[in-house]
């Protein structure tokens, strides 16, 4: 089986991709796993260590072909607060619970969690339930991500009969299987494989 053992960061490659893999956040944190692209290309991702693949990265195959990484939409909660000080306070509370968070200019995205969403409302946040790609902060020692226009989120406005694409709408969740969080939230690393997703070998 052909291997992919090199990652070309988003913005650093220009050639046409031979295929694409659509992966959620858990599935984008891999070292060695079999993947199948949406066009049927099967290959072995074989890296020296586990890394987090980002939306727009390319996996470089041994024969030079590229496979584009696409971040799959996930059920998320987007928390908005107008005042920078209050937004920083919100980020502190989320970090204190060891939650992976995605920091955007005037809002924070987390995975759906009813307990945390209620906490955010009590702290003055406006919570919109959306579907969108999830790319949380990588930590203090992670490489600085390259700037790229963020992919559009999919939201549903209550009382409206159609969907809206954008970042300023408030919606409701389409998924009822979110986990319950208490003092410490844990990132779920259960993996499942199908076309366009990784099959974990490690």
N, C-alpha and C positions, 0 to 999 in steps of 0.2 A: 504493500500500500504506500502511495506517495505521502511524503511528510511535509508539514509546514513547521519550520524551526526558526523562523525569523518574523518579526513584526515590523511593518512600516507604519509609523505613526500617521494619524490623520493630518492631511495637509502636506505630507512629505512624498506622496505618490500621485501619479497622474495617469498611468496606463489604465486601460479598460480592464475591469475586474472580470475574471472568468466565471465567477459565481459569488453568491453572498450567503452568509449565515445570519439568521435572525435569532438573537439570544437575549434572555433577560439578564438582570444583574448577576444572579447566582451563576448562571451558565457562562458568563463572561469572565469568571475567576477560575482559571484552569492552568494546569501545567501540561498534562498529557491526556488526551482523550480523542476518540474518533468523532469526527464531525461530518455532517452531510449537508451540502448547500441546497438552496431552494431549487436549483437546476439539476440536482442529483449528483454533483461531484462529491465523492467520498474521499476523505484524507485523514491522516493522523496528525493532530497538533502535538508537537513534541518539543517542549521548551526546557531550558536548563532549570527554571524555577517557575512557580505559579505567579502569574501577573494578572492584573485586571485589564481586560480588553476594553477599549473605548469605542463608542459610536464613530464610525469613519476610519478606524484603523484598517489595515490590510494585512492578512496573513500571507506570507510569501512561501509558495511551494518550491520544492527542490528543482522543478523545471522552469522556475521564473514566473509562473502564473500567479495572479493575485486573487485572493478571496476577501471580499469586503465584509467587515463586521457591522451589523445593523442592530442597534439597541431596540429590543421589543418593547412595545407599550406595556405598562404594568399599572395596576390600581394603586394610586398614590393619593396622599393628602397634601395640598398646597396651603401653606400658612402665610398670611399677609399681615403685616403690621406697618403702620405709616411712619412711626417715629424710629429713627435709627437706634436710639438707646433701648427702646422696648424690643426691637428686633434682635439686638445683641443679647438682651436678657432671655429672650425666647431660645436663642441658639445655645446659651449656657445651660438652660434647663434640659434641652434635648441632649446635649453632650454629656450631661451628668447622668443620663440614663443609657449611655453607650449606644445610642441609636445612630445608624448611618444616615447622614443628612446631605442633601444637595442644596448648596447655597447659591441663590440667584440674586440679582441686584436689589430687589425689594421684597423678597419672599423666600421661604424655605420649603423644600419638598421632602417628605418622608414616606415610607411605606404605610399603607392603611393600618391604623391601630386606634380603635375606639377610645381606649383609655387616654392615650396621648393626645388624641384630637380634642377630647373634653378638657384636658389640662390646658391645651393651647387656647381654647375659647375663654377659659377662666383667666388667663393671662392677657386677654384683650386681643387675641388673634382672630382673624376671619379665616375660616377653614373651607376650602373648596375641594371637593372630591373629584379627582380627575383620572384620566388614563394618559400616561406619557412615558417616555424613556426615563430611566432612573440612573443617574451618574453621580453618586455621592462623593464627598471629599475623600481623598486617598490617604489623609493623615499628614502629619508634619514632615515626614521624611519621604513622602511620595514625590515623584517628579511633577513639576508644575504642568498642568494640562494645557495643551495648545488652545488658543481662542478659536472657537467655531460657533456660528449662529446656532442656538439651541433648537433641536427638533420641536415641532409643534405638538402641543398636548391636545387631547381630545376630552372635552368636557360636555356635560349635559346640564342644561338649566332647568330647575324645577318649574313645572307649570308650562313648559314650552314643548311643543311637539316635535322639535327637531334638534339635531346636534349642532354644536358650535365649535369651531377650531380657533384657538387663540389662548391667551394666558390671563385674561382679565375677567373671565366668567366664573361663576360659582355653580357647582353641579352636585349631583348625587352619585353614589357608588353603584356600579353595576355588578359588583362582586360581593358575595355574602360570606366568603370564607376567610376573612381577615383574622389574624391571631389576636389574642388578648394580651396586653402587656401590663406589667406591674412596675416594680421599682427598676428592673433592668430588662430591657428588650433584647431579644436574641435574634440575629439574622438567620433565617432559615436556609440551610444549605442542602436541602433535599433536591436531588436532580432527577430529571426524567429526560428520556431521549426520544426524538422523532425527527423527521426531516427538517433541516434547518436548525437543529439543536444538537448539542454535544452529548455523547455517550461516555460517561466518566469511566476511565480505567484505573485511576489512582484513588 
